[in-house]
């Protein structure tokens, strides 16, 4: 069976991030306009990608994880 571009399996990695954005940003703010929402969500994504510790990185920020040597 061929995969189609709209196959739900292609969205598997997007759904957890989407859920995190909803609970971490959208539901906690009462955005009045679309431009406010765009700015607020953009700031939240920047925070998550630069400053927020991630459990998958051993509670390091993504930048710290990128600069940590890998022990093999």
C-alpha positions as CSV (number, residue, x, y, z in Angstrom):
1,X,0.0,0.0,0.0
2,X,1.4,3.4,-1.0
3,X,1.6,6.2,1.5
4,X,-0.3,9.3,0.6
5,X,0.7,12.8,1.5
6,X,-2.2,13.0,3.9
7,X,-1.4,9.8,5.6
8,X,-1.9,10.2,9.4
9,X,1.4,8.5,10.1
10,X,3.2,11.4,8.6
11,X,1.8,13.6,11.3
12,X,2.8,11.4,14.2
13,X,5.7,13.6,15.2
14,X,3.7,16.8,14.8
15,X,0.9,16.0,17.2
16,X,2.9,16.0,20.5
17,X,4.4,19.4,19.6
18,X,1.0,20.7,18.6
19,X,-0.4,19.5,21.9
20,X,2.5,21.1,23.9
21,X,1.9,24.4,22.1
22,X,-1.8,24.4,22.9
23,X,-1.3,23.7,26.6
24,X,2.0,25.6,27.0
25,X,1.0,28.8,25.2
26,X,-2.4,29.0,23.6
27,X,-4.6,27.9,26.5
28,X,-2.7,30.1,28.9
29,X,-3.1,33.3,26.9
30,X,-6.1,35.2,25.8
31,X,-4.9,36.4,22.4
32,X,-7.2,39.1,21.0
33,X,-6.0,38.9,17.3
34,X,-4.3,36.5,15.0
35,X,-1.2,38.7,14.9
36,X,-1.0,38.6,18.7
37,X,-1.4,34.8,18.6
38,X,1.3,34.5,15.9
39,X,3.7,36.7,17.9
40,X,3.0,34.9,21.2
41,X,3.3,31.4,19.7
42,X,6.5,32.4,17.9
43,X,8.0,33.5,21.2
44,X,6.9,30.3,22.9
45,X,8.5,28.2,20.1
46,X,11.7,30.2,20.3
47,X,11.7,29.7,24.1
48,X,11.2,25.9,23.7
49,X,13.9,25.6,21.1
50,X,16.5,27.7,22.9
51,X,15.8,27.9,26.7
52,X,13.5,25.2,27.9
53,X,15.1,22.1,29.3
54,X,14.0,18.9,27.6
55,X,13.7,15.6,29.4
56,X,14.9,13.7,26.3
57,X,18.2,15.7,26.6
58,X,18.7,14.9,30.3
59,X,17.1,18.2,31.3
60,X,19.5,20.2,29.1
61,X,18.4,22.9,26.8
62,X,18.7,22.0,23.1
63,X,21.7,24.4,22.8
64,X,23.4,22.7,25.7
65,X,22.7,19.3,24.3
66,X,24.1,20.3,21.0
67,X,27.4,21.4,22.7
68,X,27.7,18.3,24.9
69,X,30.1,15.6,23.6
70,X,28.7,12.2,23.1
71,X,30.5,9.4,24.9
72,X,30.6,6.2,22.9
